[in-house]
Amino acid sequence: MELAISNNRTAQVWKRQKVKDGMKALTREAAKDRYPVGKATIWVGIEKRTRGAYDPVNLTDTFKAMVDELVNMGVLDEDDYHHVSGPWLYHAGIDKHMPARTIRATITLVDYHPKPI
């Protein structure tokens, strides 16, 4: 989980930058064929290897750079509350075949709703 932080404000500066750069690169690759949607509600499903207790919402800061990059790519018009709801993180399941200390995130953009559905 080297590209994950639980709180951007308390993580070391070098780690915040590493996460930001890594998420931007992952986003550019994953969204290179996406068309502009302007506004969206963003859902992030987190899968883990083990059943250990965790709070998916603590990973929200990890995905801030993803939203910024979607704006830079023109997929989203802006990252303010008029254009984006979320990212809303939730537990999506367990995959015991994943490498240790790994999470998988499935990002879904749906029609914009100013409040979570």
C-alpha positions in Angstrom: 0.0 0.0 0.0 2.8 2.4 -0.8 0.3 4.6 -2.7 -2.1 4.9 0.2 -2.3 7.4 3.0 -4.9 7.6 5.7 -4.6 11.3 6.4 -2.9 13.7 4.0 -2.5 16.3 6.6 -0.4 14.1 9.0 1.6 12.1 6.4 5.1 13.1 5.7 5.6 15.6 2.8 7.6 13.1 0.7 4.8 10.4 1.1 2.0 12.9 0.3 3.9 13.8 -2.9 4.6 10.2 -3.8 0.9 9.2 -3.4 -0.2 12.3 -5.4 2.1 11.6 -8.3 1.3 7.9 -8.2 -2.5 8.4 -8.2 -2.2 10.9 -11.0 -0.2 8.4 -13.1 -2.7 5.6 -12.4 -5.6 7.8 -13.2 -4.1 8.9 -16.5 -3.6 5.3 -17.5 -7.0 4.1 -16.3 -9.0 7.0 -17.7 -7.2 7.6 -21.0 -10.1 6.5 -23.1 -12.9 8.1 -21.0 -15.1 10.8 -22.5 -16.0 14.0 -20.7 -18.9 13.8 -18.3 -18.7 17.2 -16.7 -20.3 16.3 -13.4 -20.2 13.0 -11.5 -20.7 11.2 -8.3 -17.6 9.2 -7.6 -17.8 5.8 -5.8 -14.6 4.0 -4.7 -15.0 0.3 -3.8 -12.1 -1.0 -1.7 -11.2 -4.6 -1.7 -8.7 -6.0 0.8 -6.8 -9.3 1.2 -7.9 -9.9 4.8 -11.0 -9.5 6.9 -9.3 -7.2 9.4 -11.3 -4.2 10.6 -10.6 -0.9 8.8 -12.5 2.2 7.8 -12.5 2.7 4.0 -13.3 6.4 4.5 -9.8 6.9 6.0 -8.4 6.4 2.5 -10.3 9.4 1.1 -7.1 11.6 0.9 -5.5 8.9 -1.2 -8.0 9.6 -4.0 -8.0 13.4 -4.0 -5.3 13.4 -6.7 -7.4 11.1 -8.8 -10.2 13.7 -8.8 -7.7 16.5 -9.6 -6.3 14.5 -12.5 -9.8 13.7 -13.9 -10.3 17.5 -14.0 -6.9 18.0 -15.7 -7.9 15.4 -18.3 -11.2 17.1 -19.0 -13.3 14.2 -17.8 -14.7 16.4 -15.1 -15.3 20.1 -15.5 -14.2 21.1 -12.0 -13.7 19.4 -8.6 -16.0 21.6 -6.5 -19.3 20.5 -5.0 -21.3 21.8 -8.0 -19.6 19.2 -10.2 -18.4 16.4 -8.0 -20.0 14.4 -5.2 -17.5 12.2 -3.4 -15.3 10.3 -3.7 -17.5 8.1 -1.5 -15.4 5.1 -0.3 -17.0 1.8 0.8 -15.9 -1.8 1.5 -16.3 -3.8 -1.7 -15.1 -7.2 -0.5 -12.2 -9.6 0.3 -9.8 -11.1 -2.2 -7.5 -13.6 -0.5 -5.4 -13.9 -3.7 -4.2 -10.3 -3.5 -0.6 -9.7 -2.4 -0.1 -8.8 1.2 -0.4 -5.1 2.2 -2.4 -4.5 -1.0 -5.8 -2.9 -1.7 -7.8 -2.8 -4.9 -9.9 0.2 -5.7 -12.7 0.1 -8.3 -13.7 3.6 -9.3 -17.2 4.3 -10.6 -18.4 7.6 -12.0 -22.2 7.9 -12.1 -24.7 10.7 -12.8 -24.1 13.6 -10.5 -26.1 13.8 -7.3 -25.4 16.6 -4.9 -26.0 14.2 -2.0 -24.9 10.6 -1.7 -27.5 8.1 -2.9 
